Amino acid sequence: MGDAVQRGVDSAAYAWQLDEQAHIDEKEANDVSQTFETRQNYLKALGEEWSSANPDHTLSDAENERLRTGSIASSAFNGNSTANRISGDLP
């Protein structure tokens, strides 16, 4: 009898664990999505500000917004990589 009860407890605990992990995974996915959206909005605003300060540059043209944002994102990525390398925090 005790063995059957233990299996039932183990089964319930496992089901609870899977449910909790699903909640954690969902929250993490939402957090990642929110972080991405916030970063994209920040990069777009940064690009608009840069264009205001550099109106004669090719990347300031309205049709080059995607290139401008890509250039800023690439620079940010390179800066993060350099900072991680200098600090010894290599992925």
Residue, then its C-alpha position, 0 to 999 in steps of 0.5 A: m500500500g505504501d509503495a502505491v501511495q508513494r508512486g501517486v505522490d511522485s506522480a503528482a509532484y512530477a505533474w506539478q513540476l511540469d506545470e511550474q516549468a511551463h509557467i516559468d518558460e512562458k514568463e521567460a519568453n514574454d520577458v525576452s520578447q519585451t526586452f527585444e521590443t524595448r531594445q528595438n524602440y530604443l535603437k529606432a529613437l537613437g537612429e532618429e536622434w542621430s539623423s537629426a544631428n547628421p541630416d546630410h549623411t546618407l543613412s539619414d535618408a528616410e528610405n535608409e532607416r533599416l540600414r541605419t538601425g542595423s548599423i546602430a545594432s551592429s555597433a552596439f553588439n560590437g561594443n558589448s563584445t569588446a566590453n565582455r572581452i576586456s572584462g574577461d567575461l567570454p561566452 
